[in-house]
Amino acid sequence: MDRTAKIAYILEKRQPLANRIEEVGVNLNSLYSKLSYLDNYRQQLLEKVDEPSINGRLKEIDFSKIQQDIVSELQALAKLKTRFSRDTLNIGVIGRARQGKSRLLQSLTGLTAAEIPDGSGQHCTGVRSKIHHNPNVETYGEVLFYTDRTFMDEVIAPYYEQLKLGTKPIDIDDFARKDLPSLPNDLKGAEVNAKYEHLRQYHENVDKYRLLLQAPSPRQIKKEEIREYVAQDNLQGERIYFNYLAVREVRIICNFPKDDLGKIALVDMPGLGDTGIGDEKRMVKTIGEDIDAVLFVRMPKSTGDFWGDVDVQLYDTAYRALNDLPLPLWSFMVLNKLSDESNLQLCQQLKTDITNKHINVADCVIANCAEAQEANDQVLDPILNYLAKTITDLDQQYASACQDRIKQIQTSVVAELDKARQALGQGKISGEMVEFIPLFNGLWNDLTSGLEKLLKQLSNQINEQDRDFKQSVEEAIQNCYNDTKIPSSLEEIESRRDSKGAYTSAYSDYLNEIRAHLSQHFLSLDTGLKKSLDRVKYLVVEVLIRNANLGGITEAKGSDFLGAIANLLPDQILEGQPSRLKFGFQILSEFQLSYRGTIQHRIRQCLNGLTPDRTDLHLSGKSPNAEQIKSNLESLHAAAVFQCETALEDFLCEPSQAAFAIVEEFLDRVLRAEAVKDEWQIFLYQERASIWPKEFELLGERSRVRQEWLEAVEQATNLNQQELMSLFK
């Protein structure tokens, strides 16, 4: 795999991790919100609860440090996501002014001083340039401007803060309209004056660049226009450009001279050591978010030089940009050799002495930055080869550092949530149990009496016709007589005969159609069966609410009430045993009577006369005609309806019998099964505040608060699961 393909493969592998980082970030945000909710709830409880033991446990819970860590980690994840979402490998080029940084960039990119201003002209403008390699295009640029707001916040405000100039202007109009405040008397010195001069340039020339702050970004420009946005002077040295003051970044897309580079970009970091405020902060931000490798450029003076404090400070500034990945693993130093090699010996001395100053880099090379071949072969090539070999490991190390901190957050969350889970205690039992037992015994007697009485009532009705089902049968039979599908005229039959080619074919068609239409009328019996069963379920629910006060547990009504109670009941009430009580409620809740399961097979037997292959009434073989077809259809239809009506009479008591059977089964499960009374007692004790609100009013409020608190704790626990927090699937 050549280098271009390898870099493309590395970038492709980063994207799934970028997506996963986003998912983990969303989950961390949700966890932060839930912990904030818990902390607010904790503060409310501290004001309401007067039990010292509970107050003490609540005070021990501390989510603030965790929340601070989550905020920090979200910022780190944002940087990590930006790194893995990029479609290029980015090399940041850093150096103080007049060290040869711009000349190096010219050598590597094939661009000139027109696009990358160097020290031969006026001092650098501070505009960051990102130069993308694309072998398939003519050179062009894209300009990203500050907005009014970002310009004031990121460029102007820091001058007012550092130079102590008083109230900051609220917007660009305010900045332009007012005179620039004078420097305070306690701020003196050349550096302070130079910084103030920078601000004065922004103020005096505001009308020459302010419209660009409203311009859409990015703005595409030709190669010849690039200098107008990155420099303050033209190639003749005339200071005529002020666009740079509104520019956040310029992207230059061009074809680098070197082959086999792949998707890379060089980021020109503005020369440090100038007196512009904010340059260092912007450099740190860029390194932390937008750079895969750092290239320091240093040109020893031929008259004598050494590693000075400014060099160490520059290195330390870059080091602070990304704590998760040690800078020595992804930084390089090029010592810029002059064309006449007058500083070569000093380059060699600085290379030998570099580690003594604790400027640790992956590699330090000596090269003439102004000579393209040398710069490419000795600087760019080794860096790209190094990145191609190591960037995946560096990415893994960076992501692992984030993952380790997330695990620490998770561990802290578990510890605090364990405290939260125990904070409100388990509730008092002994005194409440004394009050509960007689209440339960009275309820049990009322419940068993009410259900047994209902069962006896249903037993007395077991052989009675069910009124709901009977009404639905009568409606279905009437519909069969009223809506037969029998052809209304002989002409219609003759037309069917003509289309089919024979009376026998037309006859068979009509039989099938009439049978299908007739059977469809009986599907409505499902409504009657459901009504009948719902009425019986409602009678059971009535007893449960009236005699057992279960209406306070759920807002569900009618037959839905049974399902709601079944869902409230745990799978096990007595340890190690499936709940008999839950099973009983499930049986009654889920029981259904259906036409298809109960009656349909009997109805289908009554329709044989309307089935061509089974009918006894055939057409005359000699001279069939339309009159005979109509007569036969009417006779067969009437016979089928009569048979269906007769068959259904035998089923009119079926819903009453089924009602008795299912209610008896329900009583066996919830009243008569072994240990089921114990289950009732445990369940009702847990729900005592809802069933006897007057007797347990205070407990009801405490139970509600405790339940809400524990639900929030469990929600936070669910958000803290390892699978939701893992960056590596």
N, C-alpha and C positions, 0 to 999 in steps of 0.2 A: 504494500500500500504506500503510494507516494505521499509526500507531506501535505499536499493540497487535500487529498482524500482523507488523510488521517485527521486533519483539523476539522473538515466537514463532519466526520464521524463523531468527533468529540463534541462539537456543537449540537449535533442531533441527539446525542445521549443526554445532554443537559436538560432538554425540554421536558421530559416526563417528571424529572425532579423539580423543575420550576412549578409544574402543575400541582405536585404533591405538597410543595411548600405553601402554595396558596391555600390548599385544603386545610393544612395544619394551622395556618394563620387564622382562617375563619373559625376553626374550632377553639383556638386560644382566645379569640375575641369573645366567643360565646361563654367560655369558662370565666373570663373576666367579668362579664355582665352578670352571670349567676352568682359569683362571689360578691359582687357589689350589692346584689339583692339580699344575699344572706347577711352581709355586714349591716345594711340598713335595717333589716328585720331584727338583728341582734341589738342594735341601738334602741329600737322601739321596745323590745322585751326588757331591756335593762331599766327602762323608765316605768314599765307596767308591773313587772314581777317583784313581789316583796319577799320572796324566799331567799335567804342569804346563800344557801348552798347552790341554788340555780344561778343566782347573780354571780357568784364566784366562778362557776364553770363558764358562764358566758363571757366574763372578762378575760378569761385565759385564751379565748379564741382571737387570733390575730391574722387577718387576711391582708393587711396593708403591705407588708413586705412582699408577699406573693404577687399582689397586684402590680407593685413597682417592677418586679422581675418580669412579669408578663408584658408590661409596656416596653421594657428594654428589649425583650426577646422579639416582640413584634417588629421593632425597628431593625433588629439584626436579620430577621427573616425577610424583611422587605429588601434589604441589601442583597441577601443571598438570592432571592428570587430575581432581582434585577440582573445579577451576574449570570444566572442560568437561563435567562430569557433572551440574552443577547444573541445576535446572529453573526457576531465577529469575535475573534480573540483580540483584545485591546492591550496595546503596550503604551504606557504613559511615559512620556519623556520629560524629565525634571532637571532643572538646573538654574543656578542664579544667572542674572543678566550677564551677557558678554562672555559666556563660557563655550559657545559654539553649538548650543542646542538647535537653533534655527538652521545653521549650516548642515548639521547632521540630518535634520528632517528633509532639507532640500536634496541631500545626497540620496536618501532612502526612497524618496517619493518621485523624484524627477521634476519636482516643482521648482520655482525660482523665487528670488526675493520679491517678485511682484505679488506672489500669493502667500509667501511665508516671510514677512519682514524680518531682517536680521539686524545685527548691531551696527551695520554700515550706515544706517539712517538714524532717525530719532529713536528715543527710548520706546520699548514695547508698550502696547496699548492695554495689555491684560486680557484681551479676548482669547477665550479658549478655542482651539481648532481641533477638530477630529478628522483625520485624513483616512479615508477608506480606500482599500485596494480593490479595483474592479477592472479586470483586463479587457472588458468588452465595451467600454464607454469612452467618449471624449470628456475631458475634464470639465466639471461644473461644480457649483457650490449650492449649499442650502443654508440660509441664515435663520436662526431662531432668535427672536427679539424678547426682551423683557416685556412684561405687561406693566401698566401703570402701577399696579399693586406690588408686584414682585420687585420692580425697580426701586420703589420707595423702601420696601422692607429689607431687601438684600444689598442694595448699593448705597442709598443715601442715609438711611437710619443708622448704620454702623459709624459713619463719620460723626453724626450728631452725638452719639453715645460716647465714642472714644475722645472726641475733642471737647466734650462737655458744653455743647452749644445750646442747651436748653430744649424747649419743646420742639419735637420733630414735626416737620410739615406733614399734613394729613394726606396730601395727594400732590401730583405733579403741578397742578395749578397753584396750589398753596406755596410750593417750593419756588415756582417761577415768579410769583407775584411779590413775595416778601424779599427784603434785603437779606443778604447772608449775615448771620450774627457774627460779631467779632470774637476772636479767641479770648478766653478768660485769662486774667493776668497771671494765674498760677501755672499756666501751661506755656512753657518756653522751650526753645531749642530748634535746631535746624530740622530735625525729623518731624516735629510737630508742625512747623511752618510748611514743610513739603507736603504733608498730608492735607493741610488746609488748602494748599494751592491746588491739589487734585480736586477737592470739593468745589473750589472756585471755578475750575474748568467746567465742571458739570453745570454750575449755576449760570455762568456767563453765556454758555452756548446752548442753553436749554431749548431755545426756539429752533435750533438747527437739527435736533434729533427727536424732539418730543412726539412728533407725528408717527414715528416708527414704533412707539410704544403701543399704538392702537393698530398697527399693521398685522395682518394675518401671518402666522408662522406655520411651517417654514416657508421662506420665500426663496424660490429657485433663481440662481443668478449664473451668468456666463463666467468662464474662466477670467476674462478681462475685467470683470466687475468685482472680483474677490477682494482686491486690495482696498476698495472703497469702504469695506466693512471691517477690515482687520487692522488698518493702519490709519495714522493721522496725517501722513504726508504722501504725496505721489512719488514716483520714481525720480523726479527732479528735486525732491527735498522740500517741496512747497507744502505747508500745513494747510490743506484745504478740506480734509475729511473730518467729519464729526459723527458719522453714522456709528462708529465703533462704541460710542458711549451708550447706545441703546441695545447693543448686541450681547446676548447671553452666550451664544456658541455659534461657530461656523463649521459646517461639515463640508469637507472637500472630497469629492469622489473622482479618483483618477487611476491611471494604470501605472503601478510601480515598475521600475525598470527590471527588477529581479524576477526570474521565473519561479514557479512552484512555491508561491507564498501562501496560497489559500485565502480564506476569508479572514483577513486581519485588518486592524485599524491602528493608526498611531495617534495618540492623543497628546497634543502640544499643550503642556501645562505652562501658564504664563510665568515669565521669569520672576523669581523671588529676589528679595533684596531691594525691590523698588518700594516706594512709600505709599502705594495704594492700599487703602484699608479693605480687608476682606479677602485679599488674595490667598493668604494662608488657609483661611477657613474653607474657601472654595476648593483649594487643592486637596485638603483632607477629605472633603466630601466626595470629590471626583475619584480619588484613589480608593476610598472605601466602597464606592458603588459602581464604578465604571471601568476599573482597570484589572487586567489579569497579570500583568508584569510591569515592574517599574524599572526604568532605565535612567540612572543618574548620569549627567554629563558634567565633567569637570576639566577645565583647561589650566594646567599649571603655568604660571608666568615664567618666562625664560630667565628673568632676572633673579629668580629665587621664589620658592613657595613651600607651603606645608599645609597639612590638614588643620584648618582653623576651627574655631568655635562655630562659625557660620555653617561650615560643612556638617559638623555634628548636629547642629540644630535642625538643618534641613533634613538630615537622615531621620532624626528623632520625630520630626513632624510627620514624615511619611510613615514611620513605624506605628504611630498612634492611630493611623487611619483605619487599621483593621487588626484588632487584637486577636481574632480567631485564627489568623494564619500568619505565622512569624515571617516578617519581611525578608530575612536572609534566604528564604526558600523561593522567593519570586521577584527578587530585585537584582539588578546588574549595575556595574559601574563602567563607564567608558572614560578613559583619560585621553583628552583630546590633544593629539600630537600636531604641532605646527608643521606646515609644509617644508620648512627648512630644517626641521628636527632640532631646532635650538632649545626646545624644552624636553627633549626625549629623556635625558638623564633624570630630570625632575619627575617625569611621568613614571619612570622605573622606580624612583625612590618612594613616590607616593603609593605605588602599587605594593611595594614591599611593606610599607608602614601602615597600610589601611586597617588591618585588624587590630593594631595597637590602639587605634582610636575607636575601636568597637563599632566601626562601620562595616557590618557583616553583610556580604552579598553572595549570591550564587556564583558569580564570576566577575572578575575585573579584567578588562582588556585595554590595550593601548592602540589607538587608531586615529588616523587623520580624518576627522569628521567632514572636512570639506572635499574629500576625495571619494567619489561615488563608489568605485569598485572596492576600495578598502573598507568603507563604511558598511557596505552590504556583506562582504565576505567575512569580516572580522567582528561585526557588531550584530547585524540583523540575523544572519544565518545561524550563528550559535544560539541566539535567544529563541528563535523559532524551533530549532531542533530540541532544545531543552524543554520548551513548553509542550511540544508534541509528545515527548516521553513522560512528562511529569504532571501535566495539567489535570489529568483524571484523578491522580492521587492527591493533588492539592485540593481539588474540588471535594473529594471524599473527606479529607482532613477538615476542611472548612465546615462542611455540612455536619460532620460528626461533633465538632465543637458546639454547634447549635443544638444538636440532638442531646448532648450530655447536659446542657443547661436546662433543656426542656424536661429531661428526666428528673433533674433536681427540683424543678418546679412541681412536677407530678408528686414526688415524694413529700414535699412540703404540703401540698394540697391534701394528700391522704392523711397526714398527721392532723391538720386542722379540721378536716371533715370528721375524723374520728372523735375529736373533742366535741364538735358540733352535734354529732349523733347522740352523745351521752349527756349533752348540756341540760336538757329538760327532764332528765331522769325517766323512770319507768312508770311514774304515777303511784299514788297510794292505793293499796288494795284492801287491807284488813278492815278498816272502818266502813268502806263502801260495800264490801262483801256482806257485812252484817245487815245492811239495808237492802242489798240486792236479793238475798235468798228468799225472803217472804214475797217480794214482788215477783220473782220468777215463778215461785210455786203457784201463786194466784194466776199468773198468766198461763202457766202450763195447763192448769185445770180448765180455764176458759177456752184455751186453744183446742185441747182434745175434745172437750164437750161440743164445741162449735163444729169441728170437722166431722165428728161421729154423727152428729145430728144431720149434717148435710148429706153424709153418705146414706143414712137411713131414708132420707127424702128421695134420693136418687134411686135407691133400691125399690121404693114403692112405685116409681115411675118407669121401671125397667121394661115393662111390656106396653107402655103407652107410645103412641105415635108422636114423633118429635114435630112440633109445630113449625119450626123454621124449615126443616127439611121437607115437610109435607107441602108447605107453600111453594118451595122451589120446584118440587116435582110437578105440582099442578100447573105452574107457570110454564115449565118445559113442555108438558103434554099439550097445553093450549097452543103454544108456539108451533108444535109439530102439526096440529090441525090447521092452523092459520097460514103457515108458511111451508107449503109442500114441495115446491119446485116442480110439480107436475105441469107439463105444458098446458097452456090455457086454451089452445085452439088446434083444430085438425091441420090447419095450414102450417102451423109451426112444426108439427110432426112430419108433414109431407116435405117441408124444406130440409129437415134433418135427414130424412130418408134419401133425398136427392144428393145431399152432400156426402153421405156415407155409402150410397150405392145399393142399400138393401134395407128392408124394414127390420130384419133381425139385428143388423148392426146398430141401427138407430135405437131399437128396443134395449139392447145391451148398454148402450151409452146412457140412456135415461135411467136405467136401473142403478148404475154406478153413481150417477149424479144425485139421484133422489136419496140413495142410501147414505152417501157422504153428507148430504145436507141435513138429513134426519138425525144422524148420530151427533152432529155438531150442536144441536139444540140441547143435548144432555150434558154437555160440558159445563153448562151454567149450574149444574147441581153442586159443583165445588163451593159455590157461594153459600148455599144453604147449609152444607156440611160444616163449613168454617164458622158460619154464624152460630150454629148449634153448639159447636165445641167451645167457641169463645164465650158463649153465655155461661157454660158450665165452669170454665176457667175463672170467669168473673165472679161466680158464686164462691169459689174457693178463695180468691183474692179478698173478697168482702169479709170472709171469716178471718183471714190472716191480719187484715187491717183493723177490724173491729175488735177481735178477741185477743190479738197478740201485739197490737200497736205497731206493726211493722211499717205503717205508712210514713213514719218519720225517717226511715232509713234511705228511701229513694223517692224521687219525684215521679217515677214511671207509674203508669195507670193501666188498668185492665189486664189483658193477658201479657202485656209487656212487663208487668210487675214481676211475674214469676221468673223471667229471664234475668231481670235486673238483680233479684235476690240471688239467683244461681251464680251470677258473675261476682257478687260481693263475697260469697262464701269461699273460703280458701280450699285448695285441693285436699289439704289435710288439716283437720281440726284437732283430732287426737293423733299424737305423734306416731308415724309409721303406718297409719291406716287411711286409706282413701275415704274421703268424707261421705258418709251415708246421707247426710242432710243435703249436701250439694247435689248428689246423684238423684235424690227424690225430686228436687225442684227442677233439675234438668229434664227428667222424664216427662213431667207434666208440661213444662214450658215448650218442649220440642214435639210433643205428640200432636199429630195431625190426622184428620180423616179426609180422604180424597176420593173423588169419583173414580179416577183411574185405578186406584188400589182396591176399592171396595165394591164397586157396582159395574164398572165398564164391561167386564167379561160376560155378565148376565145380559146386558143390553145388546152386545154384539151377537149373541145367540138368537135374539129376536129379529135380527136383520137378514137372516139367511134367505128369506123370500125375495129380498131385493138384491141378491147377489146372482149375476147371470149364470154361473156354473152350478148354483145350488137351488135355484128357484123351481117350484113345481108348476108354475103357470107360464107355459110357453106359447108362442104365437102359432096359429093354425098353419100347418105346412103347405096347404093348397093355395089359399088366397089371403095372406096377412094384409092388414090395412091399418090406416091411422086410427079408425074408431076402435079397433081391437087393442091397439097399443095403449090408447088413453084409458080404456076400460080396465085393462090388466093393471096398469100402473096405479089407478085409483084403488082397486081391490087390494093389491099387495101393500100399498102404503097404509091403508086403513088397518089391515091385519097386523102389520108391523107395529103400528102405534098402539093398538089394543094389547098386543103381547108385551110391549114395553111397559105399558101402564099396569098390567097385571103383575109383571115381574117386580116393578118398583113398589107395589103395595106390600110385598114381603119384606121390603127394606125400610119401611117407615119407622119401625121401632129400633133399627140399627143404631142411630146416634144415641138414643137413650141408653141402650145396652153398653155401647162403647164408653159413654160418659161415666156410668157406674163403675165399669171395669178400671178405667184409668184413675179415677178418684180413689177407688179402693187400693190400687197399686201405690198411689201417692201416699196414702195413710200408712200403708205397710212400711214404706221407706222412711217417712219422717216422724212417725209416732211409735211404730211397733218394732222396728229393727233394733238389734242389740246395740246398746250404748248410745243410741241416737239422742236420748234425753240429755246425756252428758254433752253432746255436741251442741244441742240447743242452748244449754246453760252457758257454755263457753262463748258461743257466738253472741248471745244476747247480753252477756256481761261486757263484751267488747263494744257493743252498740248501745249500752245502757243509757247514755246521755241523749240519744235520739229517740229511744223508746219511752223513757220516763223523764222528759225534759225538766219537769218541775222538781222532781226529787234529786236530779243530778245536774242542775242548771250550771253551777260553777264548773263542775267537771266537764260539762259539754263545751264550754268556752275553752277550757284548758286542752281538752282533747282535740278541738278544732285547730288551736294554735300549734299544738304538738304535731298534728298530722301535716299541717301546711309547712312547718319547719322541716320535718323529716322528708317530705316530698322534695323540697328545694335542695336539701342535702343530697338526696339520691340523684336528682337531676345533675347536680355538680359532679357527683361521682361518675355518672355515665359519661359526662363530657371529658372526664380525666382518664378515660381508658387508653391503654397503650396503643391499640390499633388506630385510634384517632389522632395520636400525637407522634406517630412514627414517620420520619422523613423518608425512610427506606422501606419499601414494600417487599 
